[in-house]
Structures are given as structure tokens and as C-alpha cells.
């Protein structure tokens, strides 16, 4: 059977690498991001267990808002825990733009299809009354380094959540952590 697609076999390896790289980058950043968003929601809920007047609507809330609420609620209800987490929140603040770029922008690669050391994320932005193509070049080793920081921050949020669950359990002896996870 003849294919209707004509493929230049000299570029296929680079094309495959591009696809694999894009899938891997988006996949790992979005996976950790989803886990972190879930944890931030739990942290917000548990941080407010002693303050029922705080009402947080999670429906269609953006990631940055959950970070903001988690910081506010922890600093108000658990200032010592917040102080311990403050460096991780600062790291997270610095990673959000990278995470958003990886999750939501288009990818481009070396136009000569030889250099596999970087990725370019692109977006159309409104500047000075006109649509402008914005390009951000990220070295892949830089993204790997930032991804490790993103995962580490998520691990610290897991520890914070465990702390909050333990505190909640003291006030609610019939509470079973395993049944709520």
C-alpha cells in the first residue's frame, strides 16, 4: 500500500526527538503541577479547619491563586509552618512562569534541526496595540534543573500537608487519614 505522506527520511530522527522532547517536558511538568495543585487545595482546606469563616471556592481557580491562598492561610493559621515553607514558596513563585510556558505555549526547536540542547516556547502576545510573537529560549539542562526544584517543592508541600493532617487528627480523634487520602 502506498502512503499518501511523503517523508524526508533524513529529518525523521530529529522530528521524532522533537516530539519525544515536547511530550516529556509537558508530561513531567504538568504531572507534578497537577499533584502540587491538589496538595495546595488540601493545604488550604486543612489550614482553615480552625477558621470556618474562610470560604475558598476552588472551581476554576488558577494555579497562582491556590499558591496565594496557601501562603495566606498558612501564614495566618500556622505561622511557624509557613516560615519553614517560605523558601519553597519563593522557589515556586519563580517556577510558575516556566511551568505556564511549558504547559500552555507552542514549542519550536533548532531551525537547522541539529542542536538538541534547547527548546523555544512561543506565544502570540498583545504589545503596543499589535500581536507580537514572543520567543523564550530555554536550555534543556536549565529546564531539568528547574524541574528538580519543582519536584522538591512538591515534596515539601506533601510534608506540610502531613503536618496539617496530624494537627487536624488531634482535634478529631475519629478521623482516619487513610480514609481521607
C-alpha positions in Angstrom: 0.0 0.0 0.0 1.4 3.4 -1.0 1.5 6.1 1.6 -0.1 9.5 0.8 2.5 11.1 3.0 6.0 11.9 1.6 8.5 11.8 4.4 12.1 13.0 4.1 13.8 10.3 6.0 16.9 12.5 6.6 14.8 14.6 9.1 12.8 11.9 10.8 15.2 11.3 13.7 15.2 15.0 14.6 11.4 15.1 14.2 11.0 12.1 16.5 13.3 13.7 19.0 11.3 16.9 18.9 8.0 15.1 19.5 9.5 13.0 22.3 11.1 16.0 24.0 7.8 18.0 23.8 5.8 15.1 25.3 8.4 14.5 28.0 8.7 18.2 29.0 4.9 18.8 29.1 4.2 15.5 30.7 6.6 15.8 33.6 5.9 19.5 34.4 2.1 19.1 34.1 2.1 15.9 36.2 4.0 17.5 39.0 1.9 20.6 38.6 -1.4 18.7 39.0 0.0 16.9 42.1 1.1 20.2 43.6 -2.3 21.9 42.8 -4.1 19.0 44.6 -1.8 19.4 47.6 -2.2 23.1 47.7 -6.0 22.6 47.8 -5.6 20.2 50.7 -3.3 22.6 52.5 -5.8 25.4 52.1 -8.6 23.2 53.4 -6.7 21.9 56.4 -5.1 25.3 57.2 -8.6 26.7 57.5 -10.1 23.9 59.6 -10.0 26.2 62.7 -11.3 29.2 60.8 -14.6 28.2 59.2 -15.2 31.8 58.1 -12.7 31.5 55.4 -14.5 30.2 52.3 -12.4 29.2 49.3 -14.2 28.4 46.0 -11.9 26.1 44.1 -14.0 25.8 41.0 -12.0 27.2 38.0 -9.3 28.7 40.3 -6.0 29.3 38.6 -2.8 27.7 39.9 -1.3 31.0 41.1 -4.4 31.7 43.1 -4.0 28.4 45.0 -0.4 29.3 45.8 -1.5 32.8 47.0 -4.3 31.3 49.2 -2.0 28.6 50.6 0.6 31.2 51.6 -2.1 33.5 53.2 -3.9 30.7 55.0 -0.7 29.1 56.3 0.8 32.4 57.4 -2.5 33.2 59.3 -3.2 29.8 60.9 0.2 28.1 61.0 2.9 30.9 61.0 5.7 28.6 62.1 5.0 26.1 59.3 4.6 28.9 56.8 8.1 30.2 57.9 9.5 26.8 57.2 7.9 26.7 53.8 8.6 30.3 52.8 11.8 29.5 50.8 9.8 26.8 48.9 7.0 29.2 48.1 9.7 31.7 46.8 11.1 28.9 44.6 7.6 28.1 43.4 6.9 31.8 42.6 10.0 31.7 40.4 8.9 28.5 38.7 5.4 29.4 37.8 6.3 31.3 34.6 8.4 28.3 33.4 5.6 25.9 34.3 3.0 28.0 32.4 5.2 28.3 29.4 5.8 24.6 29.2 2.2 23.8 29.8 0.5 26.3 27.6 2.8 27.6 24.8 3.8 26.2 21.5 7.3 24.6 21.1 9.9 25.3 18.5 13.3 23.8 18.1 16.5 24.5 16.2 15.5 25.5 12.7 18.6 23.7 11.3 17.4 20.6 13.1 20.9 19.8 14.6 21.1 21.4 18.0 19.2 19.3 20.6 20.3 21.4 23.6 17.4 23.9 23.8 13.7 24.4 23.2 11.9 27.6 22.3 8.4 28.3 23.6 6.3 30.7 21.6 3.2 32.7 22.2 1.3 35.5 20.5 1.1 38.4 22.9 -0.5 41.8 22.7 2.1 44.6 22.8 1.8 48.2 21.9 -1.5 47.6 20.1 -0.3 44.7 18.0 0.0 41.0 18.1 3.7 40.0 18.5 5.3 36.6 18.5 7.2 36.2 21.8 10.0 33.6 21.9 11.7 32.3 25.0 14.7 30.0 24.6 15.3 27.5 27.4 18.4 25.3 27.5 17.2 21.8 28.3 19.7 21.4 31.2 18.3 24.6 32.7 14.8 23.1 32.5 16.0 19.9 34.1 17.5 21.8 37.0 14.3 23.8 37.5 12.2 20.7 37.3 14.1 19.2 40.2 13.4 22.3 42.2 9.7 22.0 41.2 9.6 18.3 42.4 11.4 19.2 45.7 8.9 22.0 46.4 6.1 19.5 45.9 7.8 17.1 48.4 7.9 19.9 50.9 4.2 20.6 50.4 3.5 16.9 51.0 5.3 17.2 54.3 3.3 20.3 55.1 0.0 18.6 54.3 1.0 15.6 56.6 1.7 18.1 59.4 -1.7 19.7 58.9 -3.5 16.3 58.8 -1.7 15.3 62.0 -2.8 18.5 63.7 -6.4 18.1 62.4 -6.4 14.5 63.7 -5.5 15.7 67.3 -8.8 17.7 67.3 -10.8 15.0 65.6 -9.8 11.6 67.1 -12.2 9.6 64.9 -10.6 11.0 61.8 -8.8 8.4 59.7 -6.1 9.8 57.5 -6.1 6.8 55.2 -9.8 7.0 54.5 -9.4 10.7 53.5 -6.4 10.5 51.2 
